């Protein structure tokens, strides 16, 4: 078991490094090709697509540049080792990453609400009276919440289908919904979370609550 875990962690780290190297070497020719083929894609040699929402327009640039390395990561670290070695443990990585990918996809498509730190700092007055949040901070909280969803909720439920694990998965999904769609919840809530700073505090509370619930529900009593 220890050897399997060590191999799992080695492939996890090496897959992340390899996927990012592949992206770094291929993103320029890929974007040159897309720029020639599609009018809505604007790319020049000075633009780096990672974190740039404008290259593919309306958040798609950031979505693709976050999802593409993660999909490569899943293939290199988990799917190929599973096909070669036949160890079902590697499928755990897929169960962890897929919910994170889905949540990240939704988060970055909400380009009208979630902004980069540089965008928020450029014109604070422009975002003062409407919900606008930090996409980087929200991405980190998203990762933590969906990790709890996959590891403590879904994974435990697969191994031992108890109601408490199903409840935990629902709690995680509700927390993720509140994180990504806070501006929608604001319309019906007496407590308004408009600014990026307010959303950071709100997200932190969500994250701590999810971690606490995960530990409490997953704790095995003697």
SEKEFI-357118 format. One record per residue (C-alpha): y, z, x; residue in one letter; residue number from 1. Coordinates in nm, 4 decimals. Last residue first. Example, Ala and Ser with C-alpha at 12.3 -4.5 7.8 and 13.67 -1.06 7.14 Angstrom:
<pts>
PT       py       pz       px rest  nr
PT  -0.1060   0.7140   1.3670    s   2
PT  -0.4500   0.7800   1.2300    a   1
</pts>
This chain:
<pts>
PT       py       pz       px rest  nr
PT   0.3886   1.7997  -1.3769    x 222
PT   0.6727   1.6079  -1.5450    x 221
PT   0.7250   1.2502  -1.4321    x 220
PT   1.0934   1.1631  -1.4108    x 219
PT   1.1489   0.8108  -1.5434    x 218
PT   1.3544   0.9275  -1.8415    x 217
PT   1.5763   1.1604  -1.6407    x 216
PT   1.6167   0.9312  -1.3412    x 215
PT   1.7001   0.6308  -1.5568    x 214
PT   1.9322   0.8328  -1.7817    x 213
PT   2.1232   0.9585  -1.4760    x 212
PT   2.1427   0.6081  -1.3248    x 211
PT   2.2674   0.4667  -1.6566    x 210
PT   2.5297   0.7416  -1.6936    x 209
PT   2.6495   0.6974  -1.3342    x 208
PT   2.6875   0.3218  -1.3910    x 207
PT   2.8694   0.3580  -1.7220    x 206
PT   3.1096   0.6169  -1.5758    x 205
PT   3.1800   0.3822  -1.2842    x 204
PT   3.2394   0.0953  -1.5254    x 203
PT   3.4986   0.2964  -1.7225    x 202
PT   3.6778   0.4001  -1.4039    x 201
PT   3.6793   0.0410  -1.2777    x 200
PT   3.7888  -0.0863  -1.6207    x 199
PT   4.0910   0.1437  -1.6178    x 198
PT   4.1858   0.0120  -1.2733    x 197
PT   4.1459  -0.3509  -1.3846    x 196
PT   4.3813  -0.2938  -1.6763    x 195
PT   4.3173  -0.3040  -2.0512    x 194
PT   4.0704  -0.0305  -2.1404    x 193
PT   4.1954   0.0889  -2.4782    x 192
PT   4.0453   0.4004  -2.6362    x 191
PT   4.0601   0.3727  -3.0177    x 190
PT   3.7827   0.1110  -2.9970    x 189
PT   3.7407  -0.1904  -3.2238    x 188
PT   3.9490  -0.4462  -3.0335    x 187
PT   3.8594  -0.2856  -2.7025    x 186
PT   3.4922  -0.3749  -2.7553    x 185
PT   3.5846  -0.7418  -2.7115    x 184
PT   3.7770  -0.6723  -2.3887    x 183
PT   3.4873  -0.4597  -2.2619    x 182
PT   3.2519  -0.7581  -2.2917    x 181
PT   3.0914  -0.7570  -1.9462    x 180
PT   3.0730  -0.3808  -1.8966    x 179
PT   3.0025  -0.2869  -2.2584    x 178
PT   2.7234  -0.5462  -2.2729    x 177
PT   2.5750  -0.4146  -1.9495    x 176
PT   2.5807  -0.0592  -2.0860    x 175
PT   2.4075  -0.1773  -2.4050    x 174
PT   2.1443  -0.3596  -2.1996    x 173
PT   2.0836  -0.0489  -1.9881    x 172
PT   2.0507   0.1739  -2.2968    x 171
PT   1.8077  -0.0761  -2.4546    x 170
PT   1.5931  -0.0789  -2.1385    x 169
PT   1.5963   0.3022  -2.1385    x 168
PT   1.4800   0.3177  -2.5016    x 167
PT   1.1873   0.0897  -2.4140    x 166
PT   1.1017   0.3237  -2.1278    x 165
PT   1.1088   0.6236  -2.3647    x 164
PT   0.8857   0.4407  -2.6158    x 163
PT   0.5943   0.4315  -2.3710    x 162
PT   0.4231   0.1152  -2.2517    x 161
PT   0.2914   0.2406  -1.9125    x 160
PT   0.2761  -0.0179  -1.6357    x 159
PT   0.4768  -0.2845  -1.8187    x 158
PT   0.7132  -0.0190  -1.9584    x 157
PT   0.7716   0.1228  -1.6100    x 156
PT   0.8648  -0.2212  -1.4784    x 155
PT   1.0879  -0.2997  -1.7778    x 154
PT   1.2886   0.0239  -1.7777    x 153
PT   1.3017   0.1929  -1.4385    x 152
PT   1.2836  -0.1170  -1.2191    x 151
PT   1.4299  -0.3959  -1.4336    x 150
PT   1.6953  -0.2085  -1.6341    x 149
PT   1.7803   0.0144  -1.3378    x 148
PT   1.8328  -0.2976  -1.1249    x 147
PT   2.0341  -0.4428  -1.4144    x 146
PT   2.2708  -0.1458  -1.4064    x 145
PT   2.3111  -0.1502  -1.0273    x 144
PT   2.3688  -0.5272  -1.0035    x 143
PT   2.6175  -0.5252  -1.2902    x 142
PT   2.8095  -0.2398  -1.1246    x 141
PT   2.8395  -0.4497  -0.8066    x 140
PT   2.9456  -0.7599  -0.9986    x 139
PT   3.2049  -0.5608  -1.1967    x 138
PT   3.3686  -0.4529  -0.8699    x 137
PT   3.3895  -0.8120  -0.7502    x 136
PT   3.5021  -0.9486  -1.0870    x 135
PT   3.8025  -0.7154  -1.1088    x 134
PT   3.9232  -0.6990  -1.4695    x 133
PT   4.1860  -0.8439  -1.6998    x 132
PT   4.2439  -0.7236  -2.0567    x 131
PT   4.5940  -0.8284  -2.1672    x 130
PT   4.9353  -0.6647  -2.1378    x 129
PT   4.9594  -0.6174  -1.7601    x 128
PT   4.7877  -0.9388  -1.6528    x 127
PT   5.1022  -1.1481  -1.5909    x 126
PT   5.2877  -0.8473  -1.4517    x 125
PT   5.0299  -0.8032  -1.1749    x 124
PT   5.0957  -1.1496  -1.0352    x 123
PT   4.9260  -1.2279  -0.7069    x 122
PT   4.7370  -0.8985  -0.6818    x 121
PT   4.4977  -0.9746  -0.9689    x 120
PT   4.4318  -1.3232  -0.8342    x 119
PT   4.3621  -1.1866  -0.4857    x 118
PT   4.1252  -0.9236  -0.6282    x 117
PT   3.9243  -1.1934  -0.8062    x 116
PT   3.9535  -1.2236  -1.1822    x 115
PT   3.7361  -1.1343  -1.4815    x 114
PT   3.8902  -1.2001  -1.8238    x 113
PT   3.9354  -1.5780  -1.8606    x 112
PT   3.6643  -1.6409  -1.5986    x 111
PT   3.3999  -1.4985  -1.8326    x 110
PT   3.1558  -1.7506  -1.6845    x 109
PT   3.1224  -1.5190  -1.3858    x 108
PT   2.9886  -1.2317  -1.5944    x 107
PT   2.7445  -1.4413  -1.7984    x 106
PT   2.5788  -1.5859  -1.4857    x 105
PT   2.5769  -1.2458  -1.3163    x 104
PT   2.3945  -1.0935  -1.6150    x 103
PT   2.1331  -1.3710  -1.6095    x 102
PT   2.0872  -1.3504  -1.2328    x 101
PT   2.0515  -0.9705  -1.2416    x 100
PT   1.7891  -0.9996  -1.5172    x  99
PT   1.5994  -1.2562  -1.3015    x  98
PT   1.6243  -1.0591  -0.9754    x  97
PT   1.4219  -0.7496  -1.0566    x  96
PT   1.1378  -0.9225  -1.2423    x  95
PT   1.1218  -1.1855  -0.9680    x  94
PT   1.0985  -0.9168  -0.6999    x  93
PT   0.8159  -0.7481  -0.8896    x  92
PT   0.6295  -1.0801  -0.8752    x  91
PT   0.5756  -1.0057  -0.5050    x  90
PT   0.3484  -0.7150  -0.5966    x  89
PT   0.1113  -0.9615  -0.7634    x  88
PT  -0.0341  -1.0498  -0.4187    x  87
PT  -0.1722  -1.4045  -0.4225    x  86
PT  -0.0935  -1.4549  -0.0544    x  85
PT   0.0302  -1.8147  -0.0632    x  84
PT   0.1508  -1.8435  -0.4234    x  83
PT   0.2882  -1.4868  -0.4203    x  82
PT   0.4547  -1.5402  -0.0820    x  81
PT   0.6156  -1.8619  -0.2163    x  80
PT   0.7443  -1.6932  -0.5354    x  79
PT   0.8773  -1.3727  -0.3789    x  78
PT   1.0947  -1.3978  -0.0690    x  77
PT   1.1521  -1.7721  -0.0345    x  76
PT   1.1677  -1.8630  -0.4062    x  75
PT   1.3679  -1.5549  -0.5103    x  74
PT   1.6142  -1.5993  -0.2219    x  73
PT   1.6590  -1.9669  -0.3062    x  72
PT   1.7448  -1.8589  -0.6615    x  71
PT   1.9843  -1.5993  -0.5189    x  70
PT   2.1495  -1.8559  -0.2906    x  69
PT   2.2081  -2.0939  -0.5872    x  68
PT   2.3176  -1.8259  -0.8347    x  67
PT   2.6234  -1.7016  -0.6480    x  66
PT   2.7586  -2.0419  -0.5486    x  65
PT   2.6713  -2.1858  -0.8864    x  64
PT   2.8529  -1.9146  -1.0792    x  63
PT   3.1542  -1.9159  -0.8459    x  62
PT   3.2054  -2.2869  -0.8879    x  61
PT   3.1383  -2.2696  -1.2620    x  60
PT   3.4213  -2.0212  -1.3181    x  59
PT   3.6464  -2.2473  -1.5206    x  58
PT   3.6661  -2.5293  -1.2675    x  57
PT   3.4125  -2.6615  -1.0213    x  56
PT   3.6371  -2.6084  -0.7196    x  55
PT   3.8747  -2.3660  -0.8907    x  54
PT   3.6711  -2.0465  -0.9082    x  53
PT   3.6546  -2.0002  -0.5303    x  52
PT   3.4345  -1.7029  -0.4422    x  51
PT   3.2078  -1.9115  -0.2207    x  50
PT   3.3320  -2.2696  -0.2551    x  49
PT   3.5185  -2.2766   0.0772    x  48
PT   3.8165  -2.5041   0.0511    x  47
PT   3.9711  -2.6569   0.3637    x  46
PT   3.7407  -2.9591   0.3600    x  45
PT   3.8466  -3.0608   0.0107    x  44
PT   3.6820  -3.0222  -0.3275    x  43
PT   3.7924  -3.0969  -0.6801    x  42
PT   3.5177  -3.1221  -0.9407    x  41
PT   3.6433  -3.2327  -1.2845    x  40
PT   3.6211  -3.6000  -1.1827    x  39
PT   3.2496  -3.5936  -1.1098    x  38
PT   3.0542  -3.8206  -0.8729    x  37
PT   3.2687  -3.8242  -0.5599    x  36
PT   3.3428  -3.4511  -0.5719    x  35
PT   2.9755  -3.3786  -0.6367    x  34
PT   2.8765  -3.5665  -0.3181    x  33
PT   3.1409  -3.3930  -0.1076    x  32
PT   3.0316  -3.0638  -0.2649    x  31
PT   2.6697  -3.1130  -0.1564    x  30
PT   2.7707  -3.2312   0.1911    x  29
PT   2.9827  -2.9154   0.2381    x  28
PT   2.7402  -2.6641   0.0811    x  27
PT   2.4435  -2.7562   0.3012    x  26
PT   2.4644  -2.5513   0.6214    x  25
PT   2.6136  -2.2344   0.4695    x  24
PT   2.3719  -2.2564   0.1740    x  23
PT   2.0695  -2.2819   0.4046    x  22
PT   2.1975  -1.9892   0.6152    x  21
PT   2.2458  -1.7818   0.2976    x  20
PT   1.8903  -1.8554   0.1834    x  19
PT   1.7470  -1.7668   0.5261    x  18
PT   1.9278  -1.4304   0.5441    x  17
PT   1.8304  -1.3261   0.1909    x  16
PT   1.4715  -1.4366   0.2440    x  15
PT   1.4546  -1.2384   0.5694    x  14
PT   1.5640  -0.9173   0.3973    x  13
PT   1.3296  -0.9406   0.0972    x  12
PT   1.0480  -1.0801   0.3113    x  11
PT   1.0674  -0.7754   0.5388    x  10
PT   1.0900  -0.5416   0.2377    x   9
PT   0.7784  -0.6903   0.0728    x   8
PT   0.5892  -0.6878   0.4032    x   7
PT   0.6667  -0.3168   0.4464    x   6
PT   0.5644  -0.2482   0.0847    x   5
PT   0.2351  -0.4335   0.1286    x   4
PT   0.1655  -0.2472   0.4530    x   3
PT   0.2379   0.0875   0.2848    x   2
PT   0.0000   0.0000   0.0000    x   1
</pts>
